[in-house]
């Protein structure tokens, strides 16, 4: 592979543009922009020469999954000759197109696109342009192989045991990266990644500042993505947050469409195209939605269990159960804590543990060189676990910002099974566990806790007395509070 593949892609696209007499664009098989030919307009890009779909592709360097499905419906994934696509204004495709499939050893790896109005390029021009596409295909194949090699080496580093095995894996990875292995890096963990299909794994070239990406196990059955990102400064983590946002967007696309169809097979509606000369394809019956992608909204509201005795406690005077507990007992509140953040008034959250739906990202602290890759991965995956356990930390959580979860994520899974805390974790006591956690989050301040839960203070005192009865812990004792607080937080993991 050459030292400057981007330059070679641009030269080949310019060569095709000259052969066809019009600017062409090159996209990979996931419809992510690689290179585009120059337009005649001086200065800024003249959108009037394009249409909404082409303008978006150039300005954002990728197309939506709906646009991808629409164009694949014309049979471009199985074509071996140019495919003509008619204009469809209702789909934002105001101008017709010619698609030149880019193949290598029979596998489609990308597409060259040309905006075309009648009569368009001649068959001779299209044939000459198709003769250039094998060179593009060879470049794409070389780049894909290089990315696969880096993925394998990164996976080896992150899964190797300590000692000589990790040292050998690091040496091989450093050899593959060369000069790119020097300087500042961080790791990004995206979990759980919603697909195990290889076509859904993103290409490093589509993620800004990315060096390597690989898939790793996440729990007993799921997967996560590990991404190595280059940094310019330890104070500026923008490349990592941008990469995390790009991967989360990709994950939503994978989940929203089940799985983006493999570009090596014919997707969707039947498509007819003749493979001589460059004939017009017969497209899908329904155009893509120009208004964006719909999203599923989780409207389920958790319902608290029955709370016998609380009404009586609320009506009782200051001398009722819990008397003697005063606001601020113990310590002042944690600085910066927002009252009521993320908790519906008077209701407990869903049962502990990650919900099956969300996909989150964790970002490690900056590290110099590659020697601390394993540590960086532990930090990134811990931040992702914290974001799944505590949604207010996500969807992108930084290791430096997850607070007590920096410690809790290093504990073994059985750490939350303390015999004193275990009775409170029964489903029938979910509301009491929630009350205890909010009380401890509020540093034992009864007034703040009651306001955040939306309950009477005497109701709070009654619940806390029940917590003490179930656990045998004294909530006026600092060590007992610490044990209960850690046990409740660890259970979320």
Secondary structure in CASP SS format (residue, H / E / C, confidence):
PFRMAT SS
TARGET T0000
AUTHOR 0000-0000-0000
METHOD secondary structure of the structure
MODEL  1
X C 1.00
X C 1.00
X C 1.00
X C 1.00
X H 1.00
X H 1.00
X H 1.00
X H 1.00
X H 1.00
X H 1.00
X H 1.00
X H 1.00
X H 1.00
X H 1.00
X H 1.00
X H 1.00
X H 1.00
X H 1.00
X H 1.00
X H 1.00
X C 1.00
X C 1.00
X C 1.00
X E 1.00
X E 1.00
X E 1.00
X E 1.00
X E 1.00
X C 1.00
X C 1.00
X C 1.00
X E 1.00
X E 1.00
X E 1.00
X E 1.00
X E 1.00
X C 1.00
X C 1.00
X C 1.00
X C 1.00
X C 1.00
X C 1.00
X C 1.00
X C 1.00
X C 1.00
X C 1.00
X H 1.00
X H 1.00
X H 1.00
X C 1.00
X C 1.00
X H 1.00
X H 1.00
X H 1.00
X H 1.00
X H 1.00
X H 1.00
X H 1.00
X H 1.00
X H 1.00
X C 1.00
X E 1.00
X C 1.00
X C 1.00
X H 1.00
X H 1.00
X H 1.00
X H 1.00
X H 1.00
X H 1.00
X H 1.00
X H 1.00
X C 1.00
X C 1.00
X C 1.00
X C 1.00
X C 1.00
X C 1.00
X C 1.00
X C 1.00
X C 1.00
X C 1.00
X E 1.00
X E 1.00
X E 1.00
X C 1.00
X C 1.00
X E 1.00
X H 1.00
X H 1.00
X H 1.00
X C 1.00
X E 1.00
X C 1.00
X C 1.00
X C 1.00
X E 1.00
X E 1.00
X E 1.00
X E 1.00
X E 1.00
X E 1.00
X E 1.00
X E 1.00
X C 1.00
X C 1.00
X E 1.00
X E 1.00
X E 1.00
X E 1.00
X E 1.00
X E 1.00
X E 1.00
X E 1.00
X E 1.00
X C 1.00
X C 1.00
X C 1.00
X C 1.00
X C 1.00
X C 1.00
X C 1.00
X H 1.00
X H 1.00
X H 1.00
X H 1.00
X H 1.00
X H 1.00
X H 1.00
X H 1.00
X H 1.00
X H 1.00
X H 1.00
X H 1.00
X H 1.00
X H 1.00
X H 1.00
X H 1.00
X H 1.00
X H 1.00
X H 1.00
X H 1.00
X H 1.00
X H 1.00
X H 1.00
X H 1.00
X H 1.00
X H 1.00
X H 1.00
X H 1.00
X H 1.00
X H 1.00
X H 1.00
X H 1.00
X H 1.00
X H 1.00
X H 1.00
X H 1.00
X H 1.00
X C 1.00
X C 1.00
X C 1.00
X C 1.00
X H 1.00
X H 1.00
X H 1.00
X H 1.00
X H 1.00
X H 1.00
X H 1.00
X H 1.00
X H 1.00
X H 1.00
X H 1.00
X H 1.00
X H 1.00
X H 1.00
X H 1.00
X H 1.00
X H 1.00
X H 1.00
X C 1.00
X C 1.00
X E 1.00
X E 1.00
X E 1.00
X E 1.00
X E 1.00
X E 1.00
X E 1.00
X E 1.00
X E 1.00
X E 1.00
X C 1.00
X C 1.00
X C 1.00
X C 1.00
X H 1.00
X H 1.00
X H 1.00
X C 1.00
X C 1.00
X C 1.00
X H 1.00
X H 1.00
X H 1.00
X C 1.00
X C 1.00
X C 1.00
X E 1.00
X E 1.00
X E 1.00
X E 1.00
X E 1.00
X E 1.00
X E 1.00
X E 1.00
X E 1.00
X C 1.00
X C 1.00
X C 1.00
X E 1.00
X E 1.00
X E 1.00
X E 1.00
X E 1.00
X E 1.00
X E 1.00
X E 1.00
X E 1.00
X E 1.00
X C 1.00
X E 1.00
X C 1.00
X C 1.00
X E 1.00
X C 1.00
X H 1.00
X H 1.00
X H 1.00
X H 1.00
X H 1.00
X H 1.00
X H 1.00
X H 1.00
X H 1.00
X H 1.00
X H 1.00
X H 1.00
X H 1.00
X H 1.00
X H 1.00
X H 1.00
X H 1.00
X H 1.00
X H 1.00
X C 1.00
X C 1.00
X C 1.00
X C 1.00
X C 1.00
X C 1.00
X C 1.00
X C 1.00
X C 1.00
X C 1.00
X C 1.00
X C 1.00
X C 1.00
X C 1.00
X C 1.00
X E 1.00
X C 1.00
X C 1.00
X C 1.00
X C 1.00
X C 1.00
X C 1.00
X C 1.00
X E 1.00
X C 1.00
X E 1.00
X C 1.00
X C 1.00
X C 1.00
X C 1.00
X C 1.00
X C 1.00
X C 1.00
X C 1.00
X C 1.00
X C 1.00
X C 1.00
X C 1.00
X C 1.00
X C 1.00
X C 1.00
X C 1.00
X C 1.00
X C 1.00
X C 1.00
X C 1.00
X C 1.00
X C 1.00
X C 1.00
X C 1.00
X C 1.00
X C 1.00
X C 1.00
X H 1.00
X H 1.00
X H 1.00
X H 1.00
X H 1.00
X H 1.00
X C 1.00
X C 1.00
X C 1.00
X C 1.00
X C 1.00
X C 1.00
X C 1.00
X C 1.00
X C 1.00
X C 1.00
X C 1.00
X C 1.00
X C 1.00
X C 1.00
X C 1.00
X C 1.00
X C 1.00
X C 1.00
X C 1.00
X C 1.00
X C 1.00
X C 1.00
X C 1.00
X C 1.00
X C 1.00
X C 1.00
X C 1.00
X C 1.00
X C 1.00
X C 1.00
X C 1.00
X C 1.00
X C 1.00
X C 1.00
X C 1.00
X C 1.00
X C 1.00
X C 1.00
X C 1.00
X C 1.00
X C 1.00
X C 1.00
X C 1.00
X C 1.00
X E 1.00
X E 1.00
X E 1.00
X E 1.00
X C 1.00
X C 1.00
X C 1.00
X E 1.00
X E 1.00
X C 1.00
X C 1.00
X C 1.00
X C 1.00
X H 1.00
X H 1.00
X H 1.00
X H 1.00
X H 1.00
X H 1.00
X H 1.00
X H 1.00
X H 1.00
X H 1.00
X H 1.00
X H 1.00
X H 1.00
X H 1.00
X H 1.00
X H 1.00
X H 1.00
X C 1.00
X H 1.00
X H 1.00
X H 1.00
X C 1.00
X C 1.00
X E 1.00
X E 1.00
X E 1.00
X H 1.00
X H 1.00
X H 1.00
X C 1.00
X C 1.00
X C 1.00
X H 1.00
X H 1.00
X H 1.00
X H 1.00
X C 1.00
X C 1.00
X C 1.00
X C 1.00
X H 1.00
X H 1.00
X H 1.00
X H 1.00
X C 1.00
X C 1.00
X H 1.00
X H 1.00
X H 1.00
X H 1.00
X H 1.00
X H 1.00
X H 1.00
X C 1.00
X H 1.00
X H 1.00
X H 1.00
X H 1.00
X H 1.00
X H 1.00
X H 1.00
X H 1.00
X H 1.00
X H 1.00
X H 1.00
X H 1.00
X H 1.00
X H 1.00
X H 1.00
X C 1.00
X C 1.00
X C 1.00
X C 1.00
X H 1.00
X H 1.00
X H 1.00
X H 1.00
X H 1.00
X H 1.00
X H 1.00
X H 1.00
X C 1.00
X C 1.00
X C 1.00
X H 1.00
X H 1.00
X H 1.00
X H 1.00
X H 1.00
X H 1.00
X H 1.00
X H 1.00
X H 1.00
X H 1.00
X H 1.00
X H 1.00
X H 1.00
X H 1.00
X H 1.00
X C 1.00
X C 1.00
X C 1.00
X C 1.00
X C 1.00
X C 1.00
X H 1.00
X H 1.00
X H 1.00
X H 1.00
X H 1.00
X H 1.00
X H 1.00
X H 1.00
X H 1.00
X H 1.00
X H 1.00
X H 1.00
X H 1.00
X H 1.00
X H 1.00
X C 1.00
END
